[in-house]
């Protein structure tokens, strides 16, 4: 059973969401004795210099700084800090990247209070947690990658093509040449056994890759 002395910091640039989320934590998680909040990573860094926190809830879309860099920084400073990413983003690449740099849980902003409690309890017990609506999608993505032999770059190109980006747009976004993007797309088609960009889109939708 959790003790009643855990300190929490919530970081989200959306003030209305932050205020509501903190109220939900107060009502549903009795183990939290202190719940602080702020609206930027810059302010979060300042708070963390003067206060020890056990839980960090962070919207990975907070725009004033690089949330990935901040998470890596927090994990380097504290192995015990429980970091729960909260987001409207459901991209499998984002989830896998977040898990790779050290988050303990990835919680969708559409999750209910019961799932929030589950995430807190599971992470306190040392487990990883991903929102139910995202877990199946992530599992499918991992299965598809493992069984298609696509490289990480090829998976990124597949996702961008499926979202309707042109070769030049994908090249700009990935900081690669158009020739390289074309090469990746050709390899994707060969590995998946498809023959057009339309077939790539169909494959991505059928396998819930974004």
C-alpha positions in Angstrom: 0.0 0.0 0.0 1.3 3.5 -0.9 2.3 5.8 1.9 0.7 9.3 2.1 3.8 11.4 1.6 4.5 11.6 -2.1 5.2 14.9 -3.7 4.0 15.6 -7.3 4.8 18.1 -10.0 2.5 18.6 -13.0 3.9 20.4 -16.0 1.5 21.4 -18.8 1.2 24.6 -20.8 -2.6 24.4 -20.9 -3.6 26.1 -17.7 -7.2 24.9 -17.7 -6.2 21.3 -18.1 -3.5 21.6 -15.5 -5.9 23.1 -12.9 -8.4 20.3 -13.5 -5.8 17.6 -13.5 -4.4 18.7 -10.2 -7.9 18.7 -8.7 -8.4 15.2 -10.0 -5.2 14.1 -8.4 -6.2 15.6 -5.1 -9.6 13.8 -5.1 -8.4 10.4 -6.4 -4.9 9.9 -5.2 -4.8 10.2 -1.4 -1.1 9.2 -1.3 -0.1 12.6 -2.8 0.7 15.0 0.1 1.9 17.8 -2.2 0.8 18.7 -5.7 2.6 21.5 -7.4 2.0 22.7 -11.0 3.6 24.9 -13.5 3.1 25.8 -17.2 6.6 25.5 -18.6 9.7 23.3 -18.5 11.8 26.3 -17.6 9.7 26.8 -14.4 9.7 23.1 -13.7 13.5 23.1 -13.6 13.4 26.0 -11.2 11.0 24.2 -8.9 12.9 21.0 -9.0 16.1 22.8 -7.8 14.3 23.7 -4.5 11.9 20.8 -4.0 12.2 17.0 -4.2 9.4 15.3 -6.1 8.4 11.7 -6.3 6.2 12.0 -9.3 6.4 14.1 -12.5 3.4 14.4 -14.8 4.6 16.0 -18.0 2.8 16.9 -21.2 5.3 16.0 -23.8 3.9 18.7 -26.1 4.9 21.5 -23.7 6.3 24.0 -26.2 8.8 26.2 -24.3 11.6 23.5 -24.4 12.5 20.0 -25.6 10.5 17.6 -23.4 12.7 14.7 -24.5 15.8 16.5 -23.3 14.1 17.4 -20.1 13.0 13.8 -19.4 16.5 12.6 -20.1 17.9 15.2 -17.8 15.4 14.3 -15.0 16.2 10.6 -15.3 20.0 11.3 -15.2 19.5 13.3 -12.0 17.1 10.8 -10.3 16.6 7.1 -10.9 13.7 7.0 -8.5 11.6 9.8 -9.9 8.5 8.4 -11.5 7.9 10.2 -14.8 4.4 9.9 -16.4 4.0 11.4 -19.8 0.5 12.8 -20.5 -0.4 13.6 -24.0 -3.0 13.8 -26.8 -0.4 12.4 -29.1 -0.8 8.7 -30.0 2.1 8.2 -32.4 3.8 4.9 -31.7 7.2 6.3 -32.4 6.7 9.0 -29.7 5.6 6.4 -27.2 8.5 4.1 -27.9 11.0 7.0 -27.8 9.6 8.2 -24.5 9.9 4.7 -23.0 13.5 4.5 -24.4 14.6 7.7 -22.6 13.2 6.7 -19.3 9.5 7.5 -18.7 7.6 5.1 -16.4 4.2 5.5 -18.0 2.5 7.1 -21.0 -1.0 8.3 -20.3 -3.5 9.6 -22.8 -5.3 12.8 -21.9 -8.5 11.1 -22.7 -7.9 8.5 -20.0 -10.4 8.3 -17.1 -9.7 8.6 -13.4 -9.6 4.9 -12.9 -6.8 4.5 -15.5 -5.0 7.4 -13.8 -5.1 5.5 -10.5 -3.9 2.4 -12.2 -1.0 4.2 -13.8 0.1 5.6 -10.4 -0.2 2.3 -8.6 1.6 0.3 -11.3 4.5 2.7 -11.6 4.8 2.9 -7.8 5.1 -0.9 -7.9 8.0 -0.6 -10.4 6.0 -1.5 -13.5 5.6 0.3 -16.8 2.2 1.5 -17.9 0.7 2.6 -21.2 -2.9 3.8 -21.6 -5.2 0.9 -22.7 -6.2 2.7 -26.0 -2.5 3.0 -26.9 -1.1 -0.3 -25.7 -2.8 -2.4 -28.5 -1.7 0.1 -31.1 1.9 0.0 -29.9 1.9 -3.8 -29.8 0.7 -3.9 -33.4 3.4 -1.4 -34.4 6.1 -3.5 -32.8 4.8 -6.7 -34.4 4.7 -5.0 -37.8 8.2 -3.7 -37.5 9.6 -7.0 -36.3 7.9 -8.9 -39.1 8.6 -6.6 -42.0 12.3 -6.0 -41.2 11.8 -2.2 -41.8 14.5 0.0 -40.4 13.7 2.9 -38.0 14.2 5.4 -40.9 12.0 3.3 -43.2 9.2 3.2 -40.5 9.4 7.0 -40.2 9.2 7.4 -44.0 6.2 5.0 -44.1 4.4 7.0 -41.4 5.0 10.3 -43.2 4.0 8.9 -46.6 0.8 7.4 -45.0 0.0 10.9 -43.6 0.1 12.3 -47.1 3.4 14.2 -47.0 5.2 14.7 -50.4 8.7 13.5 -51.0 10.1 17.0 -50.5 8.0 17.6 -47.3 9.2 14.3 -45.8 12.8 15.1 -46.8 12.6 18.5 -45.1 11.1 17.1 -41.9 13.6 14.3 -41.6 16.6 16.5 -42.8 17.4 14.1 -45.6 17.7 14.5 -49.3 14.7 13.7 -51.6 16.9 11.0 -53.2 17.3 9.3 -49.8 13.5 9.5 -49.1 12.8 8.0 -52.5 15.3 5.2 -51.8 13.6 4.5 -48.4 10.2 4.4 -50.1 11.4 2.0 -52.7 12.8 -0.3 -49.9 9.5 -0.1 -48.0 7.6 -1.2 -51.1 10.0 -4.1 -51.7 9.8 -5.3 -48.1 6.1 -5.0 -47.8 5.4 -6.4 -51.2 3.4 -3.3 -52.4 3.7 -1.2 -55.5 2.4 2.3 -54.8 2.2 5.1 -52.2 -1.6 4.3 -52.0 -0.8 0.7 -51.0 1.6 2.1 -48.3 -1.2 4.2 -46.9 -3.6 1.2 -46.9 -1.0 -0.9 -45.1 -0.4 1.8 -42.5 -4.1 2.2 -41.8 -4.8 -1.5 -41.6 -1.9 -2.0 -39.1 -2.8 1.2 -37.1 0.7 2.7 -37.4 -0.5 6.2 -36.7 
